[in-house]
């Protein structure tokens, strides 16, 4: 191997996902799921090339948008539900050798379903493999959540149970304290770093015989298979405060304590529709639950203000009903926000802003956390720190108020 090895990242992404259809290009926390794996490779200082192996033209197009190469489409026989990794990687490297005379020294496998990766993970794995010439591969692992020494198997003939594994010197490991048992680890889908000439290009093994562990902090353990997984891990990205790879920019965490909530009106406190009668009188649809949201804010002494570009009596009436100060007809929202924070001596990092459209973007850099309803403009969602589960005018404001209540109450309980 040369001093500066050629390191190829391969991201396998077939189009026929059953559990979550089209999941590889479905937006996860604001970006296509596959974009996180591409970003991990692009942001690595040691990875020299990134390719997506897919059988799907749409996935290939999205992959190229985020900076990956798609020099070939994977044959259908390697993209079935039960397809193994081995033929996928053998096909990729054989194609590259035959068509480009390209042979990498190290191949990384980055599975899109494990998008939450520490910033240095790829370089750590590559360096570990380089520093150990005897190793065939490196695999990411975490401490196992369940100890296999406490697991059981059934005898199909007698119906009796027997311990799955034995431990020398321990008669009944399933009854032993955890501290008396060997430590065990669970492989994750975050990363495999592999020497191809010793493994899948030399035989029928993806990993070889000598495998080194890359120990990963368990908080990064993410494997998305179901819609429940999807929602759970989006919340980890938004609220976990992890130092992880992001496709475009690092998201700011939700403040430990909030002292001001600033909101747009249309698309947040309304559902962004306007009803106009024959006399030209406008009406909007709002959520009664947002009033309960204000109750939550008052319990933790957090004020809220409205900054709206519209001039409409309905804004005044709704603000009066919710007991919120409203600034209307504002084109320069940023100036109003700056002046309000200065006048009331509120720190920007303790302020959150919720808006749904491009005229709200000017306020995002001025606060500690920028938030968008679930149905906000796609570009605005990409610029936000958090995207809520609920839509504007249909509970988004209340969802945010409840979050502020929980966070502030928790912060108060810790300090009391």
C-alpha positions, 0 to 999 in steps of 0.5 A: 500500500502506498503512503496515501492510500486510495480510499473508496466509499461505497454506499449501497442503496437499492430502490426496493425498500419495503418497510419504508418505501423509497427510504433512501431518498426520503427526507430525514431531519431535513435531508435525503437519508442517503445525503448523510452517508455521502456527507460523511465520505465527502467530509472525511480527510482520508476518503478519496472517492464516494460512489453510490451503488444503486439499481434505481435512477431516481436514487442515482440522481439524488446521490449525484446532487449531493456529490456522489458518483454513480458510474453504473447501475447495479444489476437487478439480481444484486438488488433483491430483498435478500441480496447479500453485500458480497456480490454488490461489492464484487460487482462494483470493484469489478466494474471499476477495474474493467471500465476505469482500471481503478483499484482502491486500497481500502473500501468503506461500506457506509449503510444509509440506514445508519445516518448518525455518525460521529464527525471523525468516524471515517478517518478513525476507521481508516487510520486504524486499518492503515496502522495495523497492516495485519488487519483485513478489516475494521468494523464499527461496534457498540457495547451490546444492549443485551448480553448473549450469555444470558440468552437461551435456546430450546431443544426441539425434541424435549422442549427444554431450555438451555443456555445459549453460550457457555463461559469457562469457570462459570457453571450458569452464566445466565444466573451470573452477574453481568460483571462476571461475564465477558464483554460483548459487542454489537456490530452497527451499520455505520462503517466497515473499512475493508482491504478488498484484495484480502477479502471480497475480491479474493474470495467469499468473505466481506471481512476477512479473518483479522477484524479490528473493532472501532468502538462507537459511542452507543448514543450514535446507535441508529438503524432505521427499518420502521416508521417508528425508528424514523421518528425516534431518530429524527428526534435524536438528530434534532434534540440530542445535541450530538457532534455528528456529520450533517449534510450541509451545516451543523444544526444548533441544539434546542436551548437548555432554557428558553426566555422568548418565543418569536413566531410568524403568523401565517403558516404557523398560527394559521394553516396558511390558507385564506378564506375570502367572502364576496365582500373581500373580507378575509378569514383564516383557520387557526388551532384552538390548541395553540391557546393551550400552548400559551398556557404552557409558556406561562407556567414557565414564564416565557413570553411570546411575540408575533412578527408578521409581514401581514396587516390584517385585523385577524392577526390582532384579534388572534393575538389579543385572544392569546395575549401575545404582543403582535408586530404587523406589516413588518418587512424587515423582521430582523430589525424588529427582532434585534430591537426587541431583544436589545430592549428587553435584554434577552440573549439571542441564544435563549430565544427560539424562532418559528416560521414557515417561509423564506421571509422568516430566514432573515431571523434564523441567524439571530436566535439560538434555535430556528424551528419550522412546522412540518409543512414549511417550505422545503428550502426553509426546512433545510435551513432550520435547526428543528422541523416539528412533527405537526403542521402550521395551524394544526398544532405546530405552535402548541408542540413547540410550547410543550417542548419549551415547557418540558425543557425549561421545567427540567432546567429549573428542576436541575437547578433547584 
